[in-house]
């Protein structure tokens, strides 16, 4: 276990850091909603269910499910779910080719044939409960006990803590063989660790900001990301923070550029985090990807000294200095994104521009073939390759 090192001298320094990048992807084809579920199976994401508040007539429960393919930036519908329970604000998680979702009644979704089955009624509701996957189980953290679901046998077990957790657990994430949990206690937010083997737990750090309502907790590049943090339980937030497990520093980074929201759904594919739907009084159906800054996906700064060139293909190609790539059907009112991949298909960088041409600095790239994909946030508008000498 690595949590021992994390307990040493955590800093409460907050720095402003604005280089993480939000990119809008293709909208969910169905109508907007909130309280929907989101999960990934393999390299596909899934969003569905949820509800729309329809005033005096009551809430409109949704029963559709959609699959998202990040390779083509496209959606396709899978079979609708006719549940006997409500369809909003359910917990969801996935393992292998299956996903699980529910509140006090649990369902299993099989991605191989797009079918679902009921696994029965639970002893306690798992909606709005901090949970995370590790060691072949899904752990649900309560104030005085821990319940877990075995993926293989699909059975439940429970263990009680020797000492109750001094916070109300809100969100949990597994990283570095440790479960990290955030929660609220005595008018302040805390971050603590939980050993999933010994069940030992202790506070790591106070969270140096109070606006954490309706947030999402995920891990990217071994940093803990707190996303869409609201000011109150009714606030549709757009503030983002992260905690670096190496430097032990809290950072605030660029606020979400779209409409702030609560009760959204999310899924993560590898190191790619996606957020969809949610509400701020209006139900949304937009999809966004968060591209984190790290050593494998870093911003490539475009130059302001070189002119935009009108070229149909990457030019010059090959090159060991600069390559220029024209944007098809350029619109000065749009922002464009170029994602760069190496020969193994790993994303190694991106460029963001509102100009007509991407200027790619190849001087720090190793020799070889590189692939690129250009999007305007919604549509793929150009793909290709070039060679670095």
C-alpha positions, 0 to 999 in steps of 0.5 A: 500500500502506498498511502503511508507516503501520502500522509506526510505533510500535505500542502493546502496551496491552491494555484490557478492552472489553466491548461487542461482542455475541454473539447465539445464532442457530438451531442447525444442524439436524444433530448436533454435530461438529468440524473442519467447514468454513464459508464464505459465498456471497453472503448465505448461509452454509454449514456441513458435513462434519467428524467426530465422535470415536466412541472405539474404533470410530474417527471418524465422518466427516460428509458433509452440507452445510447452508445458513444464511439470516440473513434468516430465521434458518433452515437448509436442507440441500444435497446430501451430499458423498461424498468420497474423501478425509477430511472433517475439518479441511479448508481452505475459501474462496469466490469468486462462486458457488463455494466450494473446500475440501480438504487435499491434494485439492481440491474445488469446490462450485457453489452454483447447483446445489448440486453439487461436483466434484474439482479433483485432487490438490495438491502440498502439504496446505492443511489448517491453513495460513494463507490469505486471499483478495485480488486474485482469488486465494487466498493460502496462506502457508508459512514459506518460500514463498507459494502462490496459487490463481487463481479464474478459471483454477483454477491454482496458482502458487508464489513463495519468499521472499527471507527466511523468515518468522520465525514459523510462520504460523497465520492470515491476513486481508486488509485495507487492501491488506495481508495480516496474518498471526499466528503463533508464534515462539520462545515468543511470538506475532507479528503481521506484514504481507505485501505480496501484490505485492512479497512483502515482509514484516516484524513489526508487533507482538508479541501481548501474550498467549500464549493463542492456540491454536485461534483464528479471525482475522477482520476487522470494521470494519478491526479484527483479531479474534482469537476463541476463543483457548485456553490450550493446543493442547488447550484449548477457548477462549472468550477474545476479543481485537482489534487496532485498525489505527487506534489500534494498541491491543490490547483484550480484550473479553467472553468468548464466553458459550457453551461454549468450543470448538476446531475450529469452523467460521465464515463472514462475510456483510458485516460479520456474523461467524458461528461454528458447531459445534466441540468441548470434548469434546462436539460442538456444533451451536449457531450464534452471531453476533458483532455488533461495536461500530462507528459503524454498529452501536452499542449503544442504551442502554435507560433504567432510569427509564422503566416497561415499557408493555404495548403491542401495537405500537410506541407512540407512533408516530410519535415524536421522543423514545421509542418502546416495543415490547412483547415477545410471550410475554415470558419473564423467564428469556430475554434478548431482542435488538432489531436496528434497520434504516434504510430502506435495510435497513442495521443501525444498532444493537441493544438487549439486554434481559431486560425485557418492553419495549424502550425505544427512544431516538429523539432521536439518530435522523434523521427517517424510517422504521425497521424492527426485528426482535426475537429471543430468540436462537433464534427471530424473535418480532416484526418491525415498523416505526416513524417518527421525526419 
